Amino acid sequence: MDLMDKLSILADSAKYDAACTSSGTSRAGQDGMVGSASGCGICHSFAADGRCISLLKVLMTNYCVYDCQYCVNRCSNDIPRAAFTPDELAGLTIEFYKRNYIEGLFLSSGVMQSPDASMERMCRVLELLRGKYRFNGYIHAKAIPGCSPELVTKLGLLCDRMSVNIELPSERSLKVLAPNKTKENILRPMGAIRDSLRQNKEELAVFRHAPSFAPAGQATQMIIGATPDTDWQILRLSQGLYKQYRLKRVFYSAYIPVGTNALLPRDQPPPLLREHRLYQADWLLRLYGFRAEEIVSPEQPSLDPLLDPKCGWALRHLEFFPVEVNRADRELLLRVPGIGLKSAERILTARRAGRLSFDDLKKIGVVLKRAAYFITCRGRMFPGVQFSPSFIYQNLTADTRRSPRDLPFTAAEQLSLFPPPSIPALAGVGKGAGIPAPGMGKEALPWAIPAM
């Protein structure tokens, strides 16, 4: 098979991995213009300084001995198959880099023969890139569940970021749709990466030139909408993963119908709005000090499709509002919809020079379209704003309130076994309608994440 034919097959097979924002286009070189573009497997990631970098996102092979029903590369699926040799993929990566198509590599693989055999081939690719080609660019590698800890360590010393896909939000769903995978085979390499990262941090504190192990940390991915797992289960699991495995990110991938199993959704659009709401909730968990129990609960297990999670929390806890921006501390400011991490810091800095007005907040970067209902400046509400649950809810949802058929995430567009998204009744919004915060015992986590 021609090398570009392999690339076309294996780049297309890798497009469902959501650890990067997939995009790309093809443009031939033109007179008077510099450079060209190739759409094969190019995806975008972002550096710490905010730069957008292009990565070659590709599989080592799409041959797989596993039969995961949600995966397009499952062994029972009749699709074109291909496999790179380590020399082919390393050479292709470096040639793309020299032509300025890419700045890094995102490498995953199907399970060919065994997890260890596939991991050894991936390690060989990275050894060629780092050794023979002296490639010093960004590499993100996917560790394969069930592989040996030694190969996890070897791969981590060659790449910048590692990840192990947890795939589904509950162990029960995993047993039904991915019978070849187990919870232990997924969590074991995640624990090995966590322990190696901790050990490497200690080594670097003593030996400045000690080799770095996955300096960008580890991540994982969950498929959303393939199973009846609720947002409550998903966010509780994410919270447990962040706490126990020190993950940098949990990525959520809206399920695209590629399976034929009777339990999988068919002829339905991917729940993209639900994916978006989960990402918003995930940011609240990681950066804003929220707990999963504050965002969703067993009584309200689904995120509101009309409201972002932060606005939803604020509406259920109007007893904390309105907040006087000239006196509130950082933690309370971060709970206000429309005030982000940067704008909160700017408020704290700017108010040292004087009392802030609504015009000052707009210049600072506060999104008054949301914040105006929950704050006061110099003791006064924003002109025209009524501090009532119904008024706030109607105005916050004015831009998104559409018929159910227009919303990607509705009960009508999901299987009947899925819980419909809960839109809070206006009468139940406000003081006294807060979400209970159950205990953090491991029995509440759908995966029963083991303690460290």
Residue pairs with C-beta under 8 A, 6 or more apart in sequence:
1 82
3 88
3 92
4 40
5 82
6 82
6 83
6 84
6 88
7 40
7 41
7 58
7 92
8 40
9 62
9 80
9 81
9 82
10 41
10 58
10 59
10 60
10 61
10 62
10 82
10 83
10 84
11 40
11 41
11 56
11 57
11 58
11 59
12 41
13 59
13 62
13 72
13 73
13 79
13 110
14 41
14 57
14 58
14 59
14 106
14 108
15 22
15 41
15 57
16 71
16 72
16 253
16 256
16 258
17 57
17 106
17 108
17 142
17 165
17 221
17 253
18 221
18 251
18 252
18 253
19 106
19 140
19 142
19 163
19 219
19 221
19 249
19 251
20 43
20 44
20 45
20 55
20 57
20 106
20 140
21 43
21 44
21 45
22 43
22 44
22 57
23 42
23 43
23 44
24 37
24 38
24 39
24 40
24 41
24 42
24 43
25 37
25 39
26 37
26 38
26 39
26 40
27 36
27 37
28 36
29 35
29 36
35 100
37 101
38 96
38 101
41 56
41 57
41 58
42 54
42 55
42 56
42 57
42 101
42 102
43 54
43 55
43 57
43 106
44 52
44 53
44 54
44 55
45 52
45 53
45 55
45 104
45 106
45 138
45 140
46 52
46 53
47 53
47 138
53 103
53 104
53 138
54 101
54 102
54 103
54 104
55 102
55 103
55 104
55 105
55 106
55 138
55 140
56 92
56 93
56 96
56 101
56 102
56 104
56 105
56 106
57 106
58 84
58 89
58 105
58 106
58 107
58 108
59 73
59 107
59 108
59 109
59 110
60 83
60 84
60 89
60 107
60 108
60 109
60 110
60 112
60 118
60 121
60 122
60 125
61 81
61 82
61 83
61 84
61 109
61 110
61 112
61 118
61 121
62 73
62 79
62 81
62 82
62 83
62 110
63 81
63 83
63 110
63 112
64 71
64 73
64 74
64 75
64 110
64 111
64 112
65 75
65 111
65 112
65 113
65 114
65 180
66 74
66 75
66 110
66 111
66 178
66 180
66 181
67 74
67 75
67 76
67 179
67 180
68 74
68 167
68 177
68 178
68 180
68 181
69 177
69 178
69 259
69 260
69 261
69 263
69 264
70 167
70 168
70 177
70 178
70 223
70 226
70 255
70 258
70 259
70 261
70 264
71 77
71 178
71 258
71 259
72 79
72 258
73 79
73 110
74 259
77 258
83 112
84 92
84 125
86 121
86 124
86 125
86 128
87 128
89 107
89 125
90 125
90 128
90 129
90 132
90 133
93 102
93 105
93 125
93 129
93 135
94 129
94 133
94 135
96 102
97 103
97 135
97 137
103 137
103 138
104 137
104 138
104 139
104 140
104 160
105 129
105 137
105 138
105 139
105 140
106 139
106 140
107 122
107 125
107 126
107 139
107 140
107 141
107 142
107 159
108 141
108 142
109 118
109 119
109 121
109 122
109 142
109 144
110 118
111 118
111 144
111 146
112 118
112 121
114 146
115 144
115 145
115 146
115 147
115 185
116 147
116 148
116 151
118 144
118 147
119 143
119 144
119 147
119 148
119 151
119 152
119 155
120 151
122 141
122 155
123 151
123 154
123 155
123 158
126 139
126 141
126 155
126 158
126 159
127 158
129 135
129 139
130 136
130 158
138 160
138 161
138 216
139 158
139 159
139 160
139 161
140 159
140 160
140 161
140 162
140 163
140 216
141 155
141 158
141 159
141 161
141 162
141 163
142 162
142 163
142 164
142 165
143 151
143 152
143 155
143 162
143 163
143 164
143 189
143 193
144 164
144 189
145 164
145 165
145 181
145 185
145 186
145 188
145 189
146 181
146 185
146 188
146 189
147 189
149 188
149 189
149 192
152 162
152 189
152 192
152 193
152 196
153 192
153 196
153 213
155 162
156 162
156 193
156 196
156 197
156 213
156 214
157 211
157 212
157 213
159 214
160 214
160 215
160 216
161 214
161 216
161 217
161 218
161 219
161 248
162 193
162 214
162 218
162 219
163 218
163 219
163 220
163 221
164 186
164 189
164 190
164 193
164 218
164 220
165 186
165 220
165 221
166 186
166 190
166 220
166 221
166 222
166 237
166 241
166 447
167 174
167 178
167 181
167 186
167 221
167 222
167 223
168 174
168 177
168 178
168 222
168 223
168 226
168 227
168 229
169 222
169 224
169 227
169 229
169 233
169 234
169 237
169 446
169 447
170 227
170 229
170 233
170 237
170 446
170 447
171 183
171 446
171 447
171 448
172 446
173 226
173 227
173 228
173 229
174 181
174 182
174 183
176 227
176 263
177 226
177 227
177 259
177 261
177 263
177 264
183 447
183 448
187 447
187 449
187 450
190 218
190 220
190 241
190 245
191 245
193 214
193 218
193 245
194 218
194 244
194 245
194 246
196 213
196 214
197 213
197 214
197 217
197 218
197 246
198 246
199 213
200 210
200 211
200 212
200 213
203 210
204 210
204 212
216 248
217 246
217 247
217 248
218 245
218 246
218 247
218 248
219 247
219 248
219 249
219 250
219 251
220 241
220 247
220 249
220 250
220 251
221 250
221 251
221 252
221 253
222 234
222 237
222 238
222 250
222 251
222 252
222 253
223 253
223 255
224 234
224 252
224 253
224 254
224 255
224 271
224 274
224 275
224 278
225 254
225 255
225 265
225 270
225 271
225 274
225 275
225 414
226 255
226 259
226 264
226 265
227 263
228 415
228 417
228 418
228 419
229 446
230 296
230 301
230 302
230 419
231 274
231 277
231 278
231 281
231 296
231 301
231 302
231 303
232 292
232 296
232 297
232 298
232 300
232 301
232 302
233 301
233 446
234 252
234 278
235 278
235 281
235 282
235 285
235 292
235 295
235 296
236 292
236 444
236 445
236 446
237 445
237 446
237 447
237 449
238 250
238 282
238 285
238 292
239 285
239 291
239 292
240 442
240 445
240 447
240 449
241 247
241 250
241 449
242 250
242 285
242 286
243 449
244 449
244 450
244 451
244 452
249 286
250 282
252 275
252 278
252 279
252 282
253 275
254 270
254 271
254 272
254 274
254 275
255 264
255 265
255 270
255 271
256 270
257 264
257 265
257 266
257 267
257 268
257 270
265 414
265 415
268 413
268 414
268 415
269 408
269 413
270 408
271 408
271 409
271 413
271 414
272 408
272 409
273 305
273 407
273 408
273 409
274 303
274 305
274 408
274 409
274 421
277 303
277 304
277 305
277 308
277 309
277 409
278 303
280 308
280 309
280 310
281 290
281 292
281 295
281 296
281 303
281 309
284 290
284 295
284 309
284 310
284 313
285 291
285 292
285 295
287 341
288 310
288 334
288 335
288 341
289 331
289 334
290 313
291 437
293 435
293 436
293 437
293 438
294 313
294 435
294 437
295 303
295 309
295 312
295 313
295 435
296 302
296 303
296 435
297 435
297 436
297 438
298 438
299 435
299 436
300 422
300 424
300 435
301 419
301 422
302 419
302 420
302 421
302 422
303 309
303 312
303 421
304 312
304 421
304 422
304 423
304 424
305 400
305 407
305 409
305 410
305 421
305 423
306 397
306 400
306 401
306 423
307 315
307 393
307 396
307 397
307 400
308 337
310 335
310 337
311 337
311 370
311 396
312 424
313 335
313 435
314 320
314 321
314 335
314 336
314 337
314 374
315 389
315 392
315 393
315 396
315 424
315 429
315 430
316 424
316 429
316 430
316 433
316 434
316 435
317 431
317 434
318 387
318 389
318 429
318 430
318 431
319 431
319 432
319 434
320 332
320 335
321 336
321 374
321 375
321 387
322 374
322 375
322 376
322 381
322 387
323 332
323 333
323 335
323 336
323 374
323 375
323 376
324 375
324 376
324 377
324 379
325 333
325 347
325 351
325 356
325 361
325 375
325 376
325 377
326 351
326 355
326 356
326 377
326 378
328 336
330 344
330 345
330 348
333 339
333 344
333 347
333 348
334 340
334 341
334 344
336 371
336 374
336 375
337 367
337 370
337 371
337 373
337 374
337 396
338 366
338 367
338 368
338 369
338 370
338 371
338 372
338 374
339 347
339 366
339 367
339 371
339 375
340 365
342 365
343 361
343 364
343 365
343 366
346 364
346 365
347 356
347 361
347 364
347 366
350 356
350 360
350 364
355 377
355 378
356 364
356 377
357 377
357 378
358 368
358 372
358 377
358 382
360 377
361 368
361 371
361 375
361 377
362 368
368 382
370 396
372 381
372 382
372 385
373 382
373 385
373 387
373 391
373 392
373 395
373 396
375 382
381 387
385 391
386 392
389 426
389 429
389 430
390 426
390 429
393 424
393 426
393 429
404 410
404 411
404 412
405 412
407 413
409 421
410 420
410 421
411 418
411 419
411 420
411 421
414 420
424 433
438 444
442 448
442 449
442 450
442 451
